[in-house]
């Protein structure tokens, strides 16, 4: 058995890529609505799904997290 170390960001991206191709997600996309709550991993998921459907152009996952609200000037 081989083991690989990846960064937290790479792990989140891997989870997002898998979810974007998951049959249940694709079925929901085909029927019309999918809801993604805020969260750091979910920001990657939203980005991958929006890329998959060709709507990621103006999306930024930088402010897609829970429990903290920052003014735009902080970013």
HELIX and SHEET records of a PDB file:
HELIX    1   1 UNK A    8  UNK A   20  1                                  13    
HELIX    2   2 UNK A   23  UNK A   31  1                                   9    
HELIX    3   3 UNK A   40  UNK A   52  1                                  13    
HELIX    4   4 UNK A   61  UNK A   63  5                                   3    
HELIX    5   5 UNK A   72  UNK A   74  5                                   3    
END                                                                             
